[in-house]
Amino acid sequence: GAAQFGASVYYQSFSDFIYLSPTGDEEDELPVFEYLQDDVNFFGFEADLVVPVVENDDYTMTVDLRASYVDADLDGPGELPRVPPVSLLAALESEFDAFTVRSEVQWFGEQNDVAEFEAPTDDFAFVNLFLSWRPLADNQNVVVQLAGENLFDTTGRRHSSFTKEFLPLTGRNIKASVRFSF
């Protein structure tokens, strides 16, 4: 039918996987890291589903759902650092004439499986809204867009970031852009 579904599941096993781990020491008020090696097994999945809700000559509405998850098991003691938590996205997109409106909620789960000297990360959700206009009827590659990201100014931190403790993700962000593609 008109629905689109994609999924991938993976398992990867690495011998002597090299990763950067904090030592707990500081130098010049900055954390000190060291490279370590150990065997690591990764398991994860990514999935997406796009379902048309309304389709006619003048108007189209679709639901877009996405999910991703990864688990990493370190053979040695402790946990592998900076493993991202589960994330989900749900979006509703409407197209009519030369306009597209997309609203989405993007959620990132908490991460409590942390390495030594690594802090847990709280869950957070961003609400985003995009309005796109294709001003040239015979050239769909020119798009004028107004985007509102993290509209509720939620504090979020990416668990995989080395600087998550010092620098949260961008707060509310409103931007206008023109995109040309060829």
Order of alpha helices (4+ residues) and beta strands (2+ residues): beta-beta-beta-beta-beta-beta-beta-beta
